Amino acid sequence: MAEIELDPAILIELAAARMPFGKYQGVPLLRLPEPYLVWFAREGLPAGKLGQQMALVLEIKTNGLEGLVNGLIPRSGR
């Protein structure tokens, strides 16, 4: 089995990231609804860092790992 290494700084940065446009503008990426992320994954995630972060959030949600990262979201998040 391959070992997965994830830099904790990536999760901290992800917790602070917010959706920059659309219906969920300003919402922390970790609070985006899973169906919304699935739609983006099917239609095409944004290029660059935002797309990578959205893909990571989808993996977190798909695998039921929200409990591990929800505490990292700043309290001012919607």
C-alpha positions as CSV (number, residue, x, y, z in Angstrom):
1,M,0.0,0.0,0.0
2,A,1.3,3.4,-0.9
3,E,1.9,5.9,1.8
4,I,0.2,9.3,1.4
5,E,2.0,12.3,2.7
6,L,0.0,15.5,3.1
7,D,1.6,18.7,4.3
8,P,-0.5,20.1,7.2
9,A,0.0,23.6,5.8
10,I,-2.1,22.5,2.8
11,L,-5.0,21.7,5.0
12,I,-4.7,25.0,7.0
13,E,-4.5,26.9,3.7
14,L,-7.5,25.0,2.4
15,A,-9.5,25.8,5.6
16,A,-9.0,29.5,4.9
17,A,-9.8,29.3,1.2
18,R,-13.1,30.7,0.0
19,M,-15.1,30.3,-3.2
20,P,-14.2,33.4,-5.3
21,F,-17.2,33.4,-7.6
22,G,-20.7,32.1,-8.3
23,K,-23.6,31.1,-6.1
24,Y,-21.3,30.2,-3.2
25,Q,-19.0,33.2,-3.5
26,G,-17.4,33.8,-0.1
27,V,-18.2,30.4,1.3
28,P,-15.3,28.4,2.7
29,L,-14.3,25.7,0.2
30,L,-14.7,23.1,2.9
31,R,-18.4,24.1,3.3
32,L,-19.3,23.8,-0.4
33,P,-22.0,21.2,-1.0
34,E,-20.7,17.9,-2.3
35,P,-23.1,17.9,-5.3
36,Y,-21.7,21.3,-6.4
37,L,-18.2,19.9,-6.2
38,V,-19.2,16.7,-8.1
39,W,-20.8,18.9,-10.8
40,F,-17.5,20.9,-11.2
41,A,-15.5,17.7,-11.3
42,R,-17.7,16.4,-14.1
43,E,-17.8,19.7,-16.1
44,G,-14.2,20.7,-15.4
45,L,-12.6,22.1,-12.3
46,P,-11.1,25.6,-12.5
47,A,-7.4,25.7,-13.5
48,G,-4.7,26.1,-11.0
49,K,-4.7,26.2,-7.2
50,L,-8.5,26.7,-6.9
51,G,-9.2,23.6,-9.0
52,Q,-6.7,21.6,-6.9
53,Q,-8.3,22.8,-3.7
54,M,-11.8,21.9,-4.9
55,A,-10.6,18.5,-5.9
56,L,-9.1,17.9,-2.5
57,V,-12.4,19.1,-0.8
58,L,-14.3,16.6,-3.0
59,E,-11.9,13.8,-1.9
60,I,-12.3,14.8,1.8
61,K,-16.1,14.8,1.5
62,T,-16.3,11.6,-0.6
63,N,-14.3,9.8,2.0
64,G,-16.1,11.2,5.0
65,L,-13.2,13.0,6.4
66,E,-14.9,16.4,7.1
67,G,-14.5,15.8,10.8
68,L,-10.8,16.0,10.5
69,V,-10.7,19.4,8.9
70,N,-13.9,21.2,10.0
71,G,-12.2,22.5,13.1
72,L,-9.7,24.3,11.0
73,I,-12.3,26.6,9.3
74,P,-12.2,30.1,10.8
75,R,-15.3,30.9,12.9
76,S,-16.2,33.8,10.7
77,G,-17.0,31.4,7.8
78,R,-20.6,31.0,6.7
